[in-house]
Amino acid sequence: MAKKKKVKTVKVKVVMSDVEMGRALRRIAHQIIEANKGSQDIVLVGIMQRGLPLAKRLAEIISKEEEIDVPVGGLDVSLYRDDLTKKGQYIEVRKSDMPFAVTDKIVVLVDDVVFAGRTARAALDGIKDYGRASKIQLAALIDRGHRELPIHPDFVGKAIPTSFKEDVKVDVFEVDGVDRVLIK
């Protein structure tokens, strides 16, 4: 008689729907406006890959609210990472799209999930290649904790306490065809 193999099932929990993501982004946009006393001199820089569409959405919300165009750029932090020796062969390098200099601007870095803080640290290293910002802030849709570096987002859509075993997956329509946040 053959032994049956145990099939490991992965529980998936939706922690944020498309409607909730929209609300969180509107809240973050308003917090950015309030913290900076308006939107003058603000530029949004999305950390590729999923931070860029979120940055574009935030820019649209801020632009409608403030009646001013908010520039958006995309930053690939792959080559600025401090774990290239560990993850190097698995990292996909993309082309950054920064159509503006950040000198004397308030830069809001936008990412989907803040975890250890290493991606945000890499973004800080990368942004200096585009000038000297007057201020840099960090916005994240999800803050899941477990920092390895002293980095904390200024604006957060939702804080989700997680274990190290759990995986937080943000799906954005522009990349994945659906808006949602999952914990696996």
C-alpha positions as CSV (number, residue, x, y, z in Angstrom):
1,M,0.0,0.0,0.0
2,A,1.4,3.4,-1.0
3,K,1.7,6.2,1.5
4,K,-0.3,9.3,0.9
5,K,1.7,12.4,0.6
6,K,0.7,15.2,2.9
7,V,-0.3,18.3,0.9
8,K,0.5,21.5,2.7
9,T,-2.3,24.0,2.3
10,V,-1.5,27.7,2.4
11,K,-4.1,29.8,4.1
12,V,-4.7,33.1,2.3
13,K,-6.4,35.9,4.1
14,V,-7.5,39.1,2.3
15,V,-6.6,41.9,4.7
16,M,-7.4,44.8,2.4
17,S,-9.9,44.9,-0.5
18,D,-9.8,47.3,-3.5
19,V,-12.3,49.6,-1.7
20,E,-10.2,49.7,1.5
21,M,-7.0,50.3,-0.6
22,G,-8.7,53.3,-2.2
23,R,-9.7,54.7,1.2
24,A,-6.1,54.2,2.5
25,L,-4.6,55.9,-0.5
26,R,-6.9,58.9,-0.1
27,R,-6.0,59.1,3.6
28,I,-2.3,59.0,2.9
29,A,-2.7,61.7,0.2
30,H,-4.4,64.0,2.7
31,Q,-1.8,63.3,5.3
32,I,1.0,64.2,2.9
33,I,-0.8,67.5,2.1
34,E,-1.4,68.3,5.8
35,A,2.2,67.4,6.9
36,N,3.7,69.6,4.2
37,K,1.2,72.5,4.5
38,G,0.1,72.0,0.9
39,S,1.6,70.3,-2.1
40,Q,4.1,72.9,-3.3
41,D,7.5,71.4,-4.1
42,I,6.3,67.8,-3.5
43,V,7.4,65.1,-5.8
44,L,6.4,61.4,-5.5
45,V,8.9,58.7,-6.2
46,G,7.5,55.2,-6.4
47,I,9.8,52.3,-5.5
48,M,9.6,49.8,-8.3
49,Q,7.6,47.7,-8.9
50,R,4.4,48.2,-7.0
51,G,5.3,51.5,-5.4
52,L,5.2,53.3,-8.7
53,P,1.5,52.7,-9.5
54,L,0.6,53.6,-5.9
55,A,2.7,56.9,-6.3
56,K,0.8,57.7,-9.5
57,R,-2.6,57.2,-7.7
58,L,-1.5,59.4,-4.8
59,A,-0.4,62.1,-7.3
60,E,-3.8,62.0,-8.9
61,I,-5.5,62.4,-5.6
62,I,-3.3,65.2,-4.5
63,S,-3.5,67.0,-7.9
64,K,-7.3,66.9,-7.7
65,E,-7.4,68.2,-4.2
66,E,-4.7,70.9,-4.6
67,E,-5.3,71.8,-8.2
68,I,-1.6,71.4,-8.9
69,D,0.4,68.8,-10.9
70,V,2.5,66.6,-8.7
71,P,5.5,65.0,-10.5
72,V,5.9,61.3,-10.2
73,G,9.0,59.2,-10.8
74,G,9.9,55.6,-10.5
75,L,13.1,54.4,-8.8
76,D,14.6,50.9,-9.1
77,V,16.6,50.3,-6.0
78,S,18.0,46.9,-7.1
79,L,21.6,48.0,-7.4
80,Y,21.5,50.0,-4.1
81,R,20.5,47.0,-2.0
82,D,22.9,45.9,0.8
83,D,22.0,42.2,0.2
84,L,23.1,41.9,-3.4
85,T,25.6,39.2,-2.5
86,K,22.7,37.1,-1.0
87,K,20.0,37.9,-3.5
88,G,21.9,39.1,-6.6
89,Q,21.0,36.3,-9.0
90,Y,17.3,36.7,-8.1
91,I,17.1,40.5,-8.5
92,E,15.5,41.8,-11.7
93,V,17.0,45.2,-12.6
94,R,14.6,47.7,-14.1
95,K,15.2,51.2,-15.5
96,S,14.4,54.0,-13.2
97,D,12.2,56.8,-14.6
98,M,13.0,60.0,-12.9
99,P,12.0,62.9,-15.2
100,F,13.0,65.6,-12.7
101,A,15.7,66.5,-10.3
102,V,14.9,66.3,-6.6
103,T,17.1,69.3,-5.6
104,D,15.2,71.4,-3.1
105,K,12.1,69.3,-3.4
106,I,10.1,67.4,-0.8
107,V,10.5,63.8,-1.9
108,V,7.9,61.3,-0.8
109,L,9.1,57.8,-1.4
110,V,6.2,55.4,-2.0
111,D,6.3,51.7,-1.4
112,D,3.7,48.9,-1.1
113,V,5.1,47.2,2.1
114,V,7.6,48.3,4.7
115,F,9.2,45.3,6.4
116,A,12.9,45.3,7.5
117,G,13.5,48.8,6.1
118,R,16.2,47.7,3.7
119,T,14.4,48.7,0.5
120,A,13.7,52.2,2.0
121,R,17.4,52.5,2.9
122,A,18.3,51.5,-0.7
123,A,15.9,54.1,-2.0
124,L,17.6,56.8,0.2
125,D,20.9,55.9,-1.4
126,G,19.4,55.9,-4.9
127,I,17.5,59.2,-4.6
128,K,20.7,61.2,-4.0
129,D,21.8,60.4,-7.6
130,Y,19.0,62.8,-8.6
131,G,19.9,65.8,-6.4
132,R,19.8,66.9,-2.9
133,A,16.2,66.9,-1.6
134,S,15.1,69.4,1.0
135,K,13.2,66.6,2.8
136,I,12.5,62.9,2.2
137,Q,9.5,61.2,3.6
138,L,8.3,57.6,3.3
139,A,4.7,56.5,2.5
140,A,3.7,52.8,2.6
141,L,0.4,51.2,2.0
142,I,1.3,48.4,4.5
143,D,3.6,48.5,7.5
144,R,4.2,45.0,8.7
145,G,6.8,45.7,11.3
146,H,10.0,43.7,12.0
147,R,12.5,46.5,11.3
148,E,16.2,45.7,10.9
149,L,17.1,49.3,10.4
150,P,15.9,52.5,12.2
151,I,13.5,53.4,9.4
152,H,9.8,54.2,10.0
153,P,7.2,55.3,7.4
154,D,5.8,58.8,7.8
155,F,2.5,57.8,6.2
156,V,0.9,54.4,6.5
157,G,-2.3,53.0,5.0
158,K,-2.5,50.1,7.4
159,A,-0.3,48.6,10.0
160,I,-0.5,44.8,10.0
161,P,1.2,42.9,12.8
162,T,2.7,39.7,11.2
163,S,4.9,36.8,12.0
164,F,8.1,36.2,10.1
165,K,6.5,33.1,8.7
166,E,3.7,35.1,7.0
167,D,4.1,36.7,3.6
168,V,2.3,40.0,2.8
169,K,1.4,40.4,-0.8
170,V,0.1,43.6,-2.3
171,D,-1.6,43.3,-5.6
172,V,-2.1,46.4,-7.7
173,F,-4.3,46.5,-10.7
174,E,-1.7,48.0,-13.0
175,V,0.7,45.0,-12.4
176,D,-1.6,42.2,-11.1
177,G,-5.0,42.9,-12.6
178,V,-6.6,43.3,-9.1
179,D,-6.3,45.6,-6.1
180,R,-6.0,43.7,-2.7
181,V,-3.6,42.9,0.1
182,L,-3.1,39.3,1.1
183,I,-1.4,37.5,4.0
184,K,-0.2,34.0,3.2
